[in-house]
Amino acid sequence: MNLNEYQKRAKKTAIYPVEQAFPYLATGLAAEAGEVAGLISKGIRGDHMGMVDHNDLVKEIGDVLWFVSQLATQMDIDLSEVAEINLAKLEDRQKRGKLKGSGDNR
């Protein structure tokens, strides 16, 4: 499945008040990213024999993807465009030896 196909199909499952779309999606994204971090931290502390359950992680990353997809949809942005621009930015930084550091304009 490509990203734009995912985005179109995911949109069909979106149920939230349109007038509150951005706060709903932003807080939902933060919450789901926190769930990903929580799974990893439990693995670090030794839960589940120090392992992160693959299926649980896939599900939580999927929830993150859903919220990112809906934010992009609200702004009329294709996920494939996001992926292409992001990779171009990272490859440019890599070429210039600027992957490390901070700030958007490095």
Secondary structure, DSSP 8 states (H G I E B T S, - for coil): --HHHHHHHHHTT--S-GGGHHHHHHHHHHHHHHHHHHHHHHHHHTGGGG---HHHHHHHHHHHHHHHHHHHHHTT--HHHHHHHHHHHHHHHHHTT-SSS-SS--
